[in-house]
């Protein structure tokens, strides 16, 4: 702990850099995956192709992708944009399936009712499909969040500063305290992001709380009926 207090400024700067490199890919991945996932759900012939492509993208090893980014997008090797773009690709690869599954989970009867009352495809998506698909989307976004936070650290191997610097420096000096501090800091960031997404979900999807309460009440009533019998 003495090393942490002596180098708190360094750890804080690396934490801020790590958070910055994590936030943008999560947001970009979510925004880009929405139309792709919608197409995969809307046109069943394209679903297999799009999901296969997304699976292949996520299978690309992260370090070679980070190294290849300057060549692919024309940036310098130490530019943080390389990490952001690469992690956005992984985020999209994960979220496309989540978006497609989330939209597929919406009841067909609900969609037909929305169409019957005159909703256009665009209006039905934003006012009916997307809100009802919210819980599944949130679950997928939480997975993307944890994955992105962990993958950011690999960027330190190509010279982009993050909490991964503590790993490389600690391993080079055989100083385990630095490595442990880096691991704990990343776990804390992942937990904070996940908690923030859960709270955001409760704010934007208030009807899910009512549904959960109804289910808990039903379970309690059933349990009470069984025990009283």
C-alpha positions as CSV (number, residue, x, y, z in Angstrom):
1,X,0.0,0.0,0.0
2,X,2.9,2.4,0.6
3,X,3.7,2.2,-3.1
4,X,0.2,3.2,-4.0
5,X,0.2,6.3,-1.7
6,X,3.6,7.3,-3.0
7,X,2.5,7.0,-6.6
8,X,-1.2,7.9,-6.3
9,X,-0.9,10.7,-8.9
10,X,0.4,8.2,-11.5
11,X,-2.3,5.6,-10.7
12,X,-5.0,8.3,-10.9
13,X,-3.8,9.5,-14.3
14,X,-3.7,6.0,-15.6
15,X,-7.2,5.3,-14.2
16,X,-8.6,8.4,-16.0
17,X,-6.9,7.3,-19.2
18,X,-8.3,3.8,-18.8
19,X,-11.8,5.1,-18.2
20,X,-11.6,7.4,-21.2
21,X,-10.4,4.6,-23.5
22,X,-13.3,2.4,-22.2
23,X,-16.2,4.8,-22.4
24,X,-16.0,5.6,-26.1
25,X,-15.9,2.1,-27.4
26,X,-18.9,1.1,-25.3
27,X,-21.0,4.0,-26.6
28,X,-19.8,3.6,-30.2
29,X,-20.4,-0.1,-30.1
30,X,-23.9,0.3,-28.8
31,X,-24.9,3.0,-31.4
32,X,-23.3,1.1,-34.4
33,X,-24.8,-2.3,-33.4
34,X,-28.4,-1.0,-33.2
35,X,-29.0,-0.7,-37.0
36,X,-27.0,-3.9,-37.7
37,X,-28.9,-5.9,-35.1
38,X,-32.1,-4.5,-36.4
39,X,-31.3,-5.7,-39.9
40,X,-30.3,-9.1,-38.6
41,X,-33.7,-9.4,-36.8
42,X,-35.8,-7.8,-39.6
43,X,-34.4,-9.8,-42.5
44,X,-33.9,-13.4,-41.4
45,X,-31.8,-14.2,-44.5
46,X,-29.1,-11.7,-43.3
47,X,-29.2,-12.9,-39.6
48,X,-26.8,-15.8,-40.1
49,X,-24.4,-13.8,-42.2
50,X,-24.2,-10.8,-39.9
51,X,-23.9,-12.9,-36.7
52,X,-21.2,-15.0,-38.3
53,X,-19.3,-11.9,-39.3
54,X,-19.6,-10.4,-35.8
55,X,-18.4,-13.7,-34.3
56,X,-15.3,-13.7,-36.6
57,X,-14.5,-10.1,-35.7
58,X,-14.6,-10.9,-32.0
59,X,-12.2,-13.9,-32.6
60,X,-9.5,-11.6,-34.0
61,X,-6.6,-11.5,-31.4
62,X,-6.5,-8.1,-29.7
63,X,-2.8,-7.4,-29.8
64,X,-2.4,-8.0,-33.6
65,X,-5.5,-5.8,-34.2
66,X,-4.1,-3.0,-32.1
67,X,-0.8,-3.2,-34.0
68,X,-2.6,-3.2,-37.4
69,X,-4.8,-0.2,-36.6
70,X,-2.3,2.5,-37.7
71,X,-2.1,0.8,-41.1
72,X,-5.8,0.4,-41.4
73,X,-6.9,3.8,-40.4
74,X,-3.8,5.9,-41.1
75,X,-2.9,7.0,-37.5
76,X,0.3,6.9,-35.6
77,X,1.2,3.8,-33.6
78,X,0.9,5.6,-30.2
79,X,-2.5,7.3,-31.0
80,X,-5.2,6.3,-28.5
81,X,-7.7,6.3,-31.4
82,X,-6.2,2.9,-32.4
83,X,-7.3,1.3,-29.2
84,X,-10.7,3.1,-29.3
85,X,-11.4,1.9,-32.8
86,X,-10.2,-1.7,-32.1
87,X,-12.3,-1.9,-29.0
88,X,-15.3,-0.5,-30.8
89,X,-15.0,-3.3,-33.3
90,X,-15.1,-5.8,-30.4
91,X,-18.0,-4.0,-28.8
92,X,-20.0,-4.1,-32.1
93,X,-19.2,-7.8,-32.5
94,X,-20.6,-8.6,-29.1
95,X,-23.6,-6.2,-29.2
96,X,-25.0,-7.2,-32.7
97,X,-26.2,-10.6,-31.4
98,X,-27.5,-9.0,-28.2
99,X,-29.5,-6.4,-30.3
100,X,-30.9,-9.1,-32.6
101,X,-31.9,-11.3,-29.7
102,X,-33.4,-8.4,-27.8
103,X,-35.6,-7.3,-30.7
104,X,-36.6,-10.9,-31.4
105,X,-37.8,-11.2,-27.8
106,X,-40.5,-8.6,-28.4
107,X,-43.9,-10.2,-28.7
108,X,-45.2,-10.4,-32.3
109,X,-48.7,-9.6,-31.0
110,X,-47.4,-6.4,-29.6
111,X,-45.8,-5.5,-32.9
112,X,-48.9,-6.3,-34.9
113,X,-51.0,-4.2,-32.5
114,X,-48.6,-1.2,-33.0
115,X,-48.9,-1.6,-36.7
116,X,-52.6,-1.9,-36.6
117,X,-53.0,1.5,-34.8
118,X,-51.0,3.2,-37.5
119,X,-47.4,3.2,-36.2
120,X,-44.8,3.4,-39.0
121,X,-41.8,1.1,-38.9
122,X,-39.6,3.9,-37.6
123,X,-42.0,5.0,-34.9
124,X,-42.7,1.4,-33.9
125,X,-39.0,0.7,-33.4
126,X,-38.3,3.7,-31.2
127,X,-41.6,3.7,-29.2
128,X,-42.3,0.0,-28.9
129,X,-39.5,-2.4,-29.9
130,X,-36.6,-0.6,-28.4
131,X,-38.2,0.0,-25.0
132,X,-39.4,-3.6,-24.7
133,X,-36.1,-4.9,-25.8
134,X,-34.4,-2.7,-23.2
135,X,-33.7,-5.4,-20.5
136,X,-32.0,-7.8,-23.0
137,X,-30.0,-4.9,-24.5
138,X,-28.9,-3.8,-21.0
139,X,-27.7,-7.3,-20.2
140,X,-25.6,-7.4,-23.5
141,X,-24.3,-3.9,-22.8
142,X,-23.1,-5.0,-19.3
143,X,-21.1,-7.8,-20.9
144,X,-19.6,-5.4,-23.4
145,X,-18.7,-3.0,-20.6
146,X,-16.8,-5.6,-18.6
147,X,-15.1,-6.9,-21.8
148,X,-14.0,-3.5,-22.9
149,X,-12.6,-2.4,-19.5
150,X,-10.5,-5.6,-19.4
151,X,-9.2,-5.3,-23.0
152,X,-8.1,-1.7,-22.6
153,X,-5.1,-2.8,-20.6
154,X,-3.6,-4.6,-23.7
155,X,-3.2,-1.2,-25.3
156,X,-0.2,-0.6,-23.0
157,X,1.7,-3.2,-25.0
158,X,1.6,-0.9,-28.0
159,X,2.5,2.2,-26.0
160,X,-1.0,3.6,-25.2
161,X,-1.2,4.5,-21.5
162,X,-3.7,2.8,-19.3
163,X,-3.7,0.8,-16.1
164,X,-2.1,-1.9,-18.2
165,X,1.1,0.1,-17.7
166,X,1.2,-1.1,-14.1
167,X,1.2,-4.7,-15.4
168,X,4.1,-4.2,-17.8
169,X,6.1,-2.1,-15.4
170,X,5.5,-4.4,-12.4
171,X,6.4,-7.5,-14.4
172,X,9.5,-6.0,-15.8
173,X,10.6,-5.0,-12.2
174,X,9.3,-8.2,-10.6
175,X,7.2,-5.9,-8.4
176,X,4.0,-7.8,-7.6
177,X,2.4,-4.9,-5.6
178,X,2.2,-2.8,-8.8
179,X,0.6,-5.6,-10.7
180,X,-2.0,-6.3,-8.0
181,X,-2.9,-2.6,-7.7
182,X,-3.5,-2.5,-11.5
183,X,-5.7,-5.6,-11.4
184,X,-7.8,-4.2,-8.4
185,X,-8.1,-0.8,-10.1
186,X,-9.5,-2.4,-13.3
187,X,-11.9,-4.6,-11.3
188,X,-13.1,-1.5,-9.5
189,X,-13.7,0.4,-12.8
190,X,-15.6,-2.6,-14.2
191,X,-17.8,-2.8,-11.1
192,X,-18.5,1.0,-11.3
193,X,-19.4,0.8,-14.9
194,X,-21.7,-2.2,-14.3
195,X,-23.4,-0.4,-11.4
196,X,-23.8,2.7,-13.5
197,X,-25.5,0.7,-16.3
198,X,-27.8,-1.0,-13.8
199,X,-28.8,2.3,-12.3
200,X,-29.3,3.8,-15.8
201,X,-31.5,0.8,-16.7
202,X,-33.7,1.4,-13.6
203,X,-34.0,5.0,-14.6
204,X,-34.8,4.4,-18.3
205,X,-36.8,1.2,-17.8
206,X,-38.9,1.7,-14.7
207,X,-41.5,-0.8,-15.8
208,X,-39.0,-3.6,-15.3
209,X,-38.9,-2.9,-11.6
210,X,-42.7,-3.3,-11.4
211,X,-42.4,-6.6,-13.3
212,X,-39.7,-7.8,-10.9
213,X,-41.9,-6.9,-7.9
214,X,-44.9,-8.7,-9.4
215,X,-42.8,-11.8,-9.9
216,X,-41.5,-11.7,-6.4
217,X,-45.0,-11.2,-5.0
218,X,-46.3,-14.1,-7.0
219,X,-43.4,-16.3,-5.8
220,X,-44.1,-15.3,-2.2
221,X,-47.8,-16.0,-2.6
222,X,-47.1,-19.4,-4.1
223,X,-44.7,-20.3,-1.3
224,X,-47.2,-19.2,1.3
225,X,-49.9,-21.3,-0.3
226,X,-47.6,-24.4,-0.3
227,X,-46.5,-24.0,3.3
228,X,-50.1,-23.4,4.5
229,X,-51.3,-26.5,2.7
